């Protein structure tokens, strides 16, 4: 096994992760009537659990309280 760590860095704050998770869960519940919401809800839950936002990463933004200057 390689010791290469391919995890994306956390770049969103804990508060933003919590809000994103709640919104993602709400969208997934709403997906019962609108299946397209399932995709949006799943993406938001992924973002909340991983702590990484690909849009922020592309823009070079780091909003996490625990950024260590990496």
N, CA, C and O atoms as a DFTB+ gen file, in Angstrom:
280 C
 N C O
     1  1       0.832      -1.194       0.000
     2  2       0.000       0.000       0.000
     3  2       0.871       1.251       0.000
     4  3       1.944       1.286       0.603
     5  1       0.399       2.235      -0.665
     6  2       1.119       3.500      -0.724
     7  2       0.726       4.380       0.453
     8  3      -0.408       4.324       0.929
     9  1       1.662       5.187       0.916
    10  2       1.360       6.095       2.015
    11  2       0.871       7.448       1.523
    12  3       0.773       8.396       2.301
    13  1       0.562       7.541       0.230
    14  2       0.081       8.777      -0.371
    15  2      -1.331       9.080       0.136
    16  3      -2.254       8.290      -0.062
    17  1      -1.485      10.217       0.785
    18  2      -2.791      10.615       1.314
    19  2      -3.505      11.450       0.261
    20  3      -3.108      12.582      -0.013
    21  1      -4.570      10.884      -0.335
    22  2      -5.271      11.578      -1.413
    23  2      -6.525      12.296      -0.937
    24  3      -7.307      12.776      -1.758
    25  1      -6.732      12.379       0.376
    26  2      -7.907      13.085       0.896
    27  2      -7.792      14.572       0.637
    28  3      -6.718      15.161       0.760
    29  1      -8.904      15.163       0.280
    30  2      -8.941      16.604       0.076
    31  2      -8.938      17.297       1.434
    32  3      -9.519      16.784       2.390
    33  1      -8.298      18.447       1.529
    34  2      -8.243      19.149       2.812
    35  2      -9.602      19.738       3.197
    36  3     -10.416      20.075       2.337
    37  1      -9.825      19.852       4.499
    38  2     -11.039      20.497       4.997
    39  2     -10.918      21.989       4.698
    40  3      -9.945      22.631       5.095
    41  1     -11.905      22.533       4.001
    42  2     -11.839      23.953       3.662
    43  2     -13.136      24.701       3.953
    44  3     -13.341      25.809       3.458
    45  1     -14.023      24.089       4.765
    46  2     -15.228      24.785       5.205
    47  2     -15.332      24.688       6.724
    48  3     -14.843      23.733       7.328
    49  1     -15.960      25.663       7.324
    50  2     -16.041      25.734       8.784
    51  2     -17.006      24.677       9.333
    52  3     -17.836      24.135       8.604
    53  1     -16.878      24.401      10.624
    54  2     -17.769      23.435      11.276
    55  2     -19.226      23.882      11.202
    56  3     -20.121      23.062      10.998
    57  1     -19.462      25.180      11.367
    58  2     -20.826      25.711      11.288
    59  2     -21.396      25.500       9.890
    60  3     -22.554      25.112       9.737
    61  1     -20.588      25.753       8.886
    62  2     -21.025      25.577       7.503
    63  2     -21.264      24.096       7.197
    64  3     -22.182      23.755       6.450
    65  1     -20.440      23.218       7.773
    66  2     -20.634      21.778       7.590
    67  2     -21.965      21.341       8.188
    68  3     -22.694      20.560       7.577
    69  1     -22.283      21.837       9.372
    70  2     -23.538      21.481      10.039
    71  2     -24.735      21.959       9.217
    72  3     -25.672      21.199       8.970
    73  1     -24.697      23.210       8.801
    74  2     -25.802      23.773       8.014
    75  2     -25.968      23.024       6.696
    76  3     -27.092      22.760       6.269
    77  1     -24.855      22.681       6.049
    78  2     -24.906      21.956       4.790
    79  2     -25.494      20.564       4.989
    80  3     -26.275      20.092       4.162
    81  1     -25.120      19.909       6.084
    82  2     -25.658      18.585       6.375
    83  2     -27.158      18.607       6.611
    84  3     -27.886      17.744       6.121
    85  1     -27.614      19.593       7.363
    86  2     -29.048      19.723       7.633
    87  2     -29.806      19.990       6.339
    88  3     -30.840      19.373       6.086
    89  1     -29.299      20.904       5.523
    90  2     -29.947      21.211       4.246
    91  2     -29.938      19.997       3.323
    92  3     -30.933      19.714       2.656
    93  1     -28.821      19.284       3.284
    94  2     -28.741      18.083       2.453
    95  2     -29.754      17.033       2.876
    96  3     -30.400      16.414       2.030
    97  1     -29.899      16.827       4.188
    98  2     -30.873      15.857       4.693
    99  2     -32.290      16.287       4.329
   100  3     -33.113      15.456       3.946
   101  1     -32.575      17.582       4.446
   102  2     -33.907      18.089       4.092
   103  2     -34.190      17.871       2.602
   104  3     -35.303      17.506       2.227
   105  1     -33.189      18.094       1.765
   106  2     -33.379      17.863       0.330
   107  2     -33.606      16.386       0.032
   108  3     -34.414      16.044      -0.831
   109  1     -32.904      15.516       0.739
   110  2     -33.077      14.079       0.511
   111  2     -34.483      13.641       0.915
   112  3     -35.072      12.781       0.260
   113  1     -35.027      14.219       1.983
   114  2     -36.400      13.912       2.382
   115  2     -37.363      14.404       1.301
   116  3     -38.328      13.718       0.967
   117  1     -37.102      15.581       0.760
   118  2     -37.937      16.132      -0.307
   119  2     -37.813      15.378      -1.615
   120  3     -38.636      15.554      -2.513
   121  1     -36.791      14.536      -1.736
   122  2     -36.562      13.793      -2.977
   123  2     -37.620      12.727      -3.208
   124  3     -37.684      12.137      -4.287
   125  1     -38.446      12.478      -2.208
   126  2     -39.529      11.506      -2.374
   127  2     -40.449      11.952      -3.505
   128  3     -40.926      11.129      -4.286
   129  1     -40.692      13.239      -3.588
   130  2     -41.575      13.773      -4.633
   131  2     -40.813      14.308      -5.842
   132  3     -41.357      14.367      -6.945
   133  1     -39.576      14.691      -5.640
   134  2     -38.780      15.276      -6.729
   135  2     -37.407      14.595      -6.757
   136  3     -36.498      15.005      -6.035
   137  1     -37.258      13.573      -7.576
   138  2     -36.013      12.800      -7.586
   139  2     -34.754      13.613      -7.870
   140  3     -33.670      13.215      -7.444
   141  1     -34.859      14.727      -8.568
   142  2     -33.678      15.546      -8.840
   143  2     -33.071      16.099      -7.558
   144  3     -31.866      16.343      -7.498
   145  1     -33.888      16.298      -6.538
   146  2     -33.380      16.782      -5.258
   147  2     -32.437      15.780      -4.608
   148  3     -31.591      16.153      -3.795
   149  1     -32.581      14.513      -4.965
   150  2     -31.717      13.470      -4.406
   151  2     -30.251      13.762      -4.727
   152  3     -29.383      13.579      -3.874
   153  1     -29.976      14.206      -5.932
   154  2     -28.597      14.511      -6.334
   155  2     -28.059      15.687      -5.529
   156  3     -26.945      15.619      -5.009
   157  1     -28.828      16.754      -5.421
   158  2     -28.397      17.922      -4.648
   159  2     -28.211      17.589      -3.177
   160  3     -27.239      18.019      -2.557
   161  1     -29.131      16.832      -2.624
   162  2     -29.035      16.445      -1.221
   163  2     -27.820      15.575      -0.956
   164  3     -27.124      15.759       0.042
   165  1     -27.564      14.625      -1.849
   166  2     -26.407      13.737      -1.694
   167  2     -25.110      14.532      -1.774
   168  3     -24.176      14.278      -1.013
   169  1     -25.047      15.499      -2.699
   170  2     -23.834      16.315      -2.820
   171  2     -23.604      17.142      -1.552
   172  3     -22.474      17.245      -1.075
   173  1     -24.662      17.723      -1.013
   174  2     -24.522      18.528       0.200
   175  2     -24.102      17.678       1.399
   176  3     -23.305      18.120       2.227
   177  1     -24.631      16.471       1.492
   178  2     -24.232      15.589       2.588
   179  2     -22.771      15.173       2.426
   180  3     -22.034      15.124       3.410
   181  1     -22.344      14.875       1.203
   182  2     -20.926      14.567       0.952
   183  2     -20.049      15.740       1.395
   184  3     -19.030      15.552       2.058
   185  1     -20.461      16.950       1.017
   186  2     -19.698      18.161       1.354
   187  2     -19.602      18.329       2.874
   188  3     -18.549      18.687       3.400
   189  1     -20.709      18.068       3.570
   190  2     -20.725      18.208       5.030
   191  2     -19.829      17.166       5.692
   192  3     -19.084      17.484       6.619
   193  1     -19.898      15.924       5.218
   194  2     -19.118      14.855       5.834
   195  2     -17.628      14.972       5.526
   196  3     -16.790      14.713       6.390
   197  1     -17.298      15.363       4.297
   198  2     -15.883      15.455       3.914
   199  2     -15.247      16.757       4.399
   200  3     -14.040      16.811       4.636
   201  1     -16.062      17.808       4.546
   202  2     -15.520      19.107       4.931
   203  2     -14.817      19.814       3.799
   204  3     -14.128      20.812       4.012
   205  1     -14.989      19.298       2.588
   206  2     -14.309      19.873       1.429
   207  2     -15.324      20.318       0.394
   208  3     -16.226      19.568       0.022
   209  1     -15.163      21.549      -0.062
   210  2     -16.011      22.099      -1.112
   211  2     -15.144      22.275      -2.357
   212  3     -14.186      23.047      -2.343
   213  1     -15.471      21.574      -3.411
   214  2     -14.681      21.652      -4.648
   215  2     -14.730      23.060      -5.252
   216  3     -13.759      23.492      -5.874
   217  1     -15.832      23.773      -5.081
   218  2     -15.923      25.152      -5.584
   219  2     -14.948      26.053      -4.828
   220  3     -14.234      26.849      -5.438
   221  1     -14.920      25.925      -3.494
   222  2     -13.973      26.706      -2.693
   223  2     -12.543      26.353      -3.081
   224  3     -11.682      27.226      -3.187
   225  1     -12.300      25.057      -3.292
   226  2     -10.965      24.600      -3.654
   227  2     -10.523      25.229      -4.977
   228  3      -9.385      25.682      -5.102
   229  1     -11.422      25.257      -5.959
   230  2     -11.105      25.832      -7.265
   231  2     -10.836      27.336      -7.171
   232  3     -10.025      27.878      -7.923
   233  1     -11.526      28.003      -6.239
   234  2     -11.346      29.446      -6.064
   235  2     -10.223      29.788      -5.089
   236  3      -9.878      30.957      -4.917
   237  1      -9.654      28.765      -4.452
   238  2      -8.572      28.997      -3.494
   239  2      -9.061      29.505      -2.145
   240  3      -8.278      30.080      -1.389
   241  1     -10.337      29.306      -1.825
   242  2     -10.894      29.768      -0.555
   243  2     -10.712      28.712       0.525
   244  3     -10.842      27.516       0.260
   245  1     -10.411      29.154       1.743
   246  2     -10.280      28.257       2.890
   247  2     -11.025      28.899       4.045
   248  3     -10.560      29.877       4.630
   249  1     -12.183      28.344       4.369
   250  2     -13.027      28.939       5.413
   251  2     -13.050      28.121       6.684
   252  3     -13.821      28.422       7.596
   253  1     -12.231      27.106       6.765
   254  2     -12.191      26.258       7.958
   255  2     -11.498      26.983       9.094
   256  3     -10.493      27.661       8.879
   257  1     -12.034      26.843      10.321
   258  2     -11.403      27.457      11.488
   259  2     -10.079      26.785      11.813
   260  3      -9.232      27.383      12.476
   261  1      -9.887      25.552      11.359
   262  2      -8.694      24.796      11.744
   263  2      -7.639      24.742      10.645
   264  3      -6.820      23.822      10.640
   265  1      -7.629      25.684       9.725
   266  2      -6.615      25.717       8.689
   267  2      -5.244      25.938       9.317
   268  3      -5.070      26.824      10.152
   269  1      -4.293      25.142       8.916
   270  2      -2.960      25.226       9.497
   271  2      -1.922      25.746       8.522
   272  3      -0.739      25.433       8.653
   273  1      -2.343      26.529       7.554
   274  2      -1.421      27.150       6.617
   275  2      -0.774      26.163       5.672
   276  3       0.362      26.376       5.247
   277  1      -1.469      25.080       5.329
   278  2      -0.913      24.063       4.445
   279  2      -0.886      24.535       3.021
   280  3      -0.446      23.802       2.136
